[in-house]
């Protein structure tokens, strides 16, 4: 507020104290508050941003989101408060964000698994696809099929032979019913004639740890969730469940290359906001995120985890979300999977 306007307000308040022009003083006060509000609204972000992760700590998105938000903080000048809300394959986290004030200060980072299973669960109030709006896609990732290292399994064909000989001997972990890992496992059961039992977790991180310990035998997860364990020899990758090989495991053949046709999956990580978030705020976030994804140190980390940066507009991200949901819905129907 300029010095001239301040002086006018002081004069009106002084006169109001004498019972004169009270309404004018109140109007001036309202104008001052409005001007301050408009200034704050125009300087997004002017306070820390809450980032929800719909998985337990140690999940594949934890390290990713903390690295990216640190880079975005450098550009926007505001910190991100990262909060893990796991459970129900992402349902609790999505509900939390969907009910938040749509002002750009509450966001969620989703994987394709958590997003698809939550949107198709039938447990969200209203039109599920309209609860969240796309902000920015972060990565595109292959899905890696890995097994416990104590098993005599070094390839997908080994697993198929083992599973047929031991029909009750294989369980596979996922981040929940309807998640990518769940659907991939069921597709392989159908195509290979196996009876692997689905074991859902509250996030893929705990599932990976149980495969390492031997409680579960198989897991389908992104390279970011399993890469460090594979490099340490704690888990054994046996197939890439994507159309092409992973850049982090160039010598590991795909399921298709190993003779199992029609088994492929492309996963992603991305950031969404509550529906109704101001477009200008979404565009500010999108621009800062795209800048972060182009940084050499970020690209280096992505490459090590087998992730490809996937910068683009909110609209491009939204189109991919809708296409992916349609694909998953068809698979769920074809395999008669119940979204419990």
C-alpha positions as CSV (number, residue, x, y, z in Angstrom):
1,X,0.0,0.0,0.0
2,X,1.4,3.4,-1.0
3,X,2.2,6.2,1.5
4,X,-0.6,8.3,0.1
5,X,-3.2,5.6,0.6
6,X,-1.9,4.9,4.1
7,X,-2.2,8.6,5.0
8,X,-5.8,8.6,3.7
9,X,-6.7,5.6,5.9
10,X,-5.2,7.2,8.9
11,X,-7.1,10.4,8.3
12,X,-10.4,8.4,7.9
13,X,-9.8,6.4,11.0
14,X,-9.1,9.6,13.0
15,X,-12.3,11.1,11.8
16,X,-14.1,7.8,12.5
17,X,-12.9,8.0,16.1
18,X,-14.9,11.2,16.4
19,X,-18.0,9.5,15.0
20,X,-17.5,10.7,11.5
21,X,-17.2,8.7,8.3
22,X,-17.1,5.4,10.0
23,X,-18.2,3.6,6.9
24,X,-15.4,5.2,4.9
25,X,-12.8,4.0,7.4
26,X,-14.2,0.4,7.2
27,X,-14.1,0.5,3.4
28,X,-10.5,1.7,3.5
29,X,-9.6,-1.2,5.9
30,X,-11.3,-3.7,3.6
31,X,-9.4,-2.3,0.6
32,X,-6.1,-2.7,2.5
33,X,-6.9,-6.4,3.4
34,X,-8.0,-7.1,-0.2
35,X,-4.8,-5.6,-1.6
36,X,-2.7,-7.7,0.8
37,X,-4.7,-10.9,-0.2
38,X,-4.2,-10.2,-3.9
39,X,-0.5,-9.6,-3.4
40,X,-0.2,-12.9,-1.5
41,X,-2.2,-14.8,-4.2
42,X,-0.1,-13.3,-6.9
43,X,3.2,-14.6,-5.4
44,X,2.6,-18.3,-5.5
45,X,4.1,-20.1,-3.7
46,X,4.4,-18.0,-0.6
47,X,4.5,-20.8,1.9
48,X,5.7,-24.5,2.1
49,X,3.9,-27.0,-0.1
50,X,2.7,-30.3,1.3
51,X,3.6,-33.4,-0.8
52,X,1.8,-36.6,-0.1
53,X,3.4,-40.0,-1.0
54,X,0.8,-42.8,-1.1
55,X,3.2,-45.5,0.0
56,X,5.1,-46.5,3.1
57,X,8.6,-45.1,3.7
58,X,11.3,-46.8,1.6
59,X,8.9,-47.2,-1.3
60,X,10.2,-46.5,-4.8
61,X,8.8,-42.9,-4.9
62,X,10.5,-41.8,-1.7
63,X,14.0,-41.0,-3.0
64,X,12.6,-39.7,-6.3
65,X,10.2,-37.2,-4.7
66,X,12.8,-35.9,-2.2
67,X,15.3,-35.3,-4.9
68,X,12.9,-33.6,-7.3
69,X,11.3,-31.5,-4.6
70,X,14.7,-30.3,-3.4
71,X,15.4,-29.0,-6.9
72,X,12.0,-27.4,-7.3
73,X,12.5,-25.7,-3.9
74,X,15.6,-24.1,-5.3
75,X,13.5,-22.6,-8.1
76,X,10.4,-21.6,-6.2
77,X,12.0,-20.6,-2.9
78,X,9.6,-22.7,-0.8
79,X,10.2,-26.0,1.0
80,X,8.1,-29.2,0.4
81,X,6.8,-31.0,3.4
82,X,6.9,-34.7,2.4
83,X,4.3,-36.9,4.1
84,X,3.8,-40.7,3.7
85,X,0.2,-41.8,3.8
86,X,0.0,-45.5,2.9
87,X,-2.9,-47.9,2.8
88,X,-5.6,-49.3,0.5
89,X,-3.3,-49.1,-2.6
90,X,-3.2,-45.3,-2.4
91,X,-6.9,-44.7,-1.6
92,X,-6.2,-42.9,1.8
93,X,-3.7,-40.6,0.2
94,X,-5.9,-39.7,-2.7
95,X,-8.8,-39.0,-0.4
96,X,-6.7,-36.7,1.7
97,X,-5.5,-34.7,-1.3
98,X,-8.9,-34.6,-3.0
99,X,-10.4,-33.1,0.1
100,X,-7.7,-30.5,0.6
101,X,-8.1,-26.8,-0.3
102,X,-7.4,-26.6,-4.1
103,X,-4.8,-23.8,-3.8
104,X,-1.6,-25.5,-4.9
105,X,-0.3,-26.1,-1.4
106,X,-1.3,-29.8,-1.3
107,X,0.0,-32.2,-3.9
108,X,0.4,-35.9,-4.4
109,X,3.0,-38.0,-6.2
110,X,1.5,-41.1,-7.7
111,X,2.8,-44.1,-9.5
112,X,0.8,-45.6,-12.3
113,X,0.0,-48.4,-9.9
114,X,-1.4,-46.4,-7.1
115,X,-3.3,-44.0,-9.4
116,X,-5.0,-46.6,-11.6
117,X,-6.0,-48.9,-8.7
118,X,-7.4,-46.0,-6.7
119,X,-9.3,-44.5,-9.6
120,X,-10.8,-47.8,-10.5
121,X,-11.5,-49.0,-6.9
122,X,-15.1,-47.8,-6.8
123,X,-14.5,-46.5,-3.3
124,X,-14.0,-42.8,-4.1
125,X,-16.9,-40.3,-3.7
126,X,-18.1,-38.8,-7.0
127,X,-16.4,-39.1,-10.3
128,X,-13.0,-40.5,-9.5
129,X,-11.3,-39.1,-12.6
130,X,-12.4,-35.6,-11.6
131,X,-11.0,-35.6,-8.1
132,X,-7.4,-34.8,-9.0
133,X,-5.9,-32.8,-11.8
134,X,-2.5,-33.4,-13.5
135,X,0.4,-31.1,-12.7
136,X,3.5,-32.9,-14.2
137,X,4.7,-36.3,-15.2
138,X,8.2,-37.1,-13.7
139,X,9.3,-40.4,-15.2
140,X,8.5,-43.3,-17.4
141,X,9.8,-46.6,-16.0
142,X,10.0,-50.3,-17.0
143,X,8.7,-52.9,-14.6
144,X,11.2,-55.5,-13.5
145,X,10.3,-59.1,-12.4
146,X,12.6,-60.2,-9.6
147,X,12.8,-63.2,-7.4
148,X,14.3,-64.3,-4.1
149,X,18.0,-65.2,-4.6
150,X,17.6,-68.6,-2.9
151,X,15.3,-69.9,-5.7
152,X,16.8,-71.9,-8.6
153,X,15.4,-69.3,-11.0
154,X,17.5,-67.2,-13.3
155,X,15.1,-66.5,-16.1
156,X,11.4,-66.2,-16.9
157,X,11.4,-69.7,-18.4
158,X,13.0,-71.0,-15.2
159,X,10.2,-69.5,-13.2
160,X,7.5,-70.9,-15.4
161,X,9.1,-74.4,-15.1
162,X,9.4,-74.0,-11.3
163,X,5.8,-72.8,-11.0
164,X,4.4,-75.6,-13.0
165,X,6.4,-78.2,-10.9
166,X,5.5,-76.4,-7.7
167,X,2.0,-75.0,-8.2
168,X,1.7,-73.9,-4.6
169,X,5.2,-72.7,-4.3
170,X,5.1,-69.1,-5.7
171,X,3.6,-65.9,-4.3
172,X,4.0,-62.5,-5.8
173,X,4.0,-59.1,-4.0
174,X,2.2,-56.0,-5.2
175,X,1.3,-52.5,-3.8
176,X,-2.4,-53.5,-3.7
177,X,-5.4,-55.0,-5.5
178,X,-5.6,-53.6,-9.1
179,X,-2.0,-52.2,-8.9
180,X,0.3,-52.7,-11.9
181,X,2.2,-55.5,-10.1
182,X,-1.1,-57.3,-9.4
183,X,-2.3,-57.0,-13.0
184,X,1.1,-58.1,-14.4
185,X,1.2,-61.1,-12.1
186,X,-2.3,-62.2,-13.1
187,X,-1.5,-61.7,-16.8
188,X,1.5,-64.0,-16.4
189,X,-0.5,-66.6,-14.5
190,X,-3.0,-66.6,-17.4
191,X,-0.4,-66.6,-20.2
192,X,2.0,-69.1,-18.6
193,X,-0.5,-71.4,-16.9
194,X,0.8,-70.6,-13.4
195,X,-1.0,-70.3,-10.0
196,X,1.1,-67.6,-8.3
197,X,-0.8,-66.3,-5.3
198,X,-1.2,-62.5,-5.1
199,X,0.0,-60.9,-1.8
200,X,-0.9,-57.2,-1.6
201,X,1.0,-54.7,0.5
202,X,0.6,-51.1,1.6
203,X,3.2,-49.9,-0.9
204,X,5.7,-51.9,-2.9
205,X,8.6,-51.2,-0.6
206,X,7.5,-53.7,2.1
207,X,6.8,-56.2,-0.6
208,X,10.3,-55.9,-2.0
209,X,11.7,-56.4,1.5
210,X,9.7,-59.6,2.0
211,X,11.0,-61.0,-1.3
212,X,14.5,-60.4,0.0
213,X,13.7,-62.2,3.2
214,X,12.0,-65.1,1.4
215,X,8.5,-64.6,2.8
216,X,7.4,-63.9,-0.8
217,X,9.1,-65.3,-3.9
218,X,8.3,-62.8,-6.7
219,X,7.8,-59.1,-7.1
220,X,7.1,-56.8,-10.0
221,X,8.5,-53.3,-9.4
222,X,10.3,-50.4,-10.9
223,X,14.1,-50.2,-11.1
224,X,14.0,-47.4,-8.6
225,X,12.3,-49.8,-6.0
226,X,14.6,-52.8,-6.7
227,X,17.8,-51.4,-8.2
228,X,19.9,-51.0,-5.1
229,X,18.9,-54.4,-3.8
230,X,19.7,-56.0,-7.2
231,X,23.1,-54.4,-7.3
232,X,23.8,-55.7,-3.7
233,X,22.8,-59.2,-4.7
234,X,19.8,-59.3,-2.4
235,X,17.3,-59.8,-5.1
236,X,17.5,-61.4,-8.6
237,X,16.0,-59.7,-11.7
238,X,14.8,-62.2,-14.3
239,X,12.8,-60.2,-16.8
240,X,11.8,-56.8,-18.0
241,X,8.0,-56.4,-18.2
242,X,8.0,-53.7,-20.8
243,X,8.2,-53.4,-24.6
244,X,11.9,-52.7,-24.5
245,X,14.8,-53.4,-22.2
246,X,15.6,-51.2,-19.2
247,X,18.5,-48.7,-19.6
248,X,19.6,-49.7,-16.1
249,X,19.7,-53.4,-16.9
250,X,20.6,-53.5,-20.6
251,X,21.5,-57.2,-20.6
252,X,18.2,-58.3,-19.0
253,X,15.8,-59.6,-21.7
254,X,12.1,-58.7,-21.7
255,X,9.4,-61.2,-21.1
256,X,8.5,-61.0,-24.8
257,X,12.1,-61.9,-25.7
258,X,11.9,-64.8,-23.3
259,X,8.9,-66.2,-25.2
260,X,5.9,-64.8,-23.2
261,X,4.0,-62.7,-25.7
262,X,1.7,-59.9,-24.8
263,X,3.3,-59.2,-21.4
264,X,4.4,-55.6,-21.2
265,X,3.8,-52.6,-19.0
266,X,5.1,-49.0,-18.9
267,X,4.9,-47.4,-15.5
268,X,5.3,-43.8,-14.5
269,X,5.5,-41.3,-11.6
270,X,3.8,-38.0,-11.7
271,X,2.4,-35.2,-9.5
272,X,-1.3,-34.2,-9.2
273,X,-3.3,-31.6,-7.3
274,X,-6.8,-31.3,-6.0
275,X,-9.3,-30.6,-8.7
276,X,-10.0,-26.8,-9.0
277,X,-6.4,-25.8,-8.2
278,X,-5.7,-22.4,-10.0
279,X,-4.3,-23.1,-13.5
280,X,-1.6,-20.4,-13.0
281,X,-0.3,-22.2,-9.9
282,X,-0.3,-25.5,-11.8
283,X,1.7,-24.0,-14.6
284,X,4.2,-22.5,-12.2
285,X,4.7,-25.9,-10.7
286,X,4.9,-27.6,-14.0
287,X,7.6,-25.2,-15.3
288,X,9.7,-25.6,-12.2
289,X,9.4,-29.4,-12.3
290,X,10.3,-29.6,-16.0
291,X,13.4,-27.4,-15.3
292,X,14.4,-29.8,-12.5
293,X,14.0,-32.9,-14.7
294,X,16.6,-31.4,-17.2
295,X,19.4,-31.0,-14.6
296,X,22.4,-33.2,-15.2
297,X,22.5,-34.5,-11.7
298,X,18.8,-35.4,-11.8
299,X,19.3,-37.2,-15.2
300,X,22.2,-39.1,-13.7
301,X,20.1,-40.4,-10.8
302,X,17.2,-41.3,-13.2
303,X,19.5,-43.2,-15.5
304,X,20.9,-45.2,-12.5
305,X,17.4,-46.2,-11.5
306,X,16.3,-47.1,-15.1
307,X,14.0,-44.1,-15.3
308,X,13.5,-41.8,-18.2
309,X,12.5,-38.2,-17.5
310,X,9.1,-37.4,-18.9
311,X,8.7,-33.6,-19.0
312,X,5.6,-32.1,-20.7
313,X,2.5,-30.1,-20.2
314,X,-0.3,-30.9,-17.7
315,X,-2.5,-31.6,-20.7
316,X,-0.1,-34.2,-22.1
317,X,0.1,-35.9,-18.7
318,X,-3.7,-35.9,-18.4
319,X,-4.1,-37.6,-21.8
320,X,-1.7,-40.3,-20.7
321,X,-3.6,-40.8,-17.4
322,X,-6.9,-41.3,-19.2
323,X,-5.5,-43.7,-21.8
324,X,-3.8,-45.7,-19.1
325,X,-7.0,-45.9,-17.0
326,X,-8.9,-47.2,-20.0
327,X,-6.3,-49.9,-20.7
328,X,-6.3,-51.0,-17.0
329,X,-10.1,-51.1,-16.9
330,X,-10.1,-53.5,-19.9
331,X,-7.6,-55.8,-18.3
332,X,-9.5,-55.9,-15.0
333,X,-12.7,-56.8,-17.0
334,X,-11.0,-59.4,-19.1
335,X,-9.3,-61.1,-16.2
336,X,-12.4,-60.8,-14.0
337,X,-10.4,-59.1,-11.2
338,X,-12.5,-57.9,-8.2
339,X,-11.4,-54.5,-6.9
340,X,-12.0,-55.2,-3.2
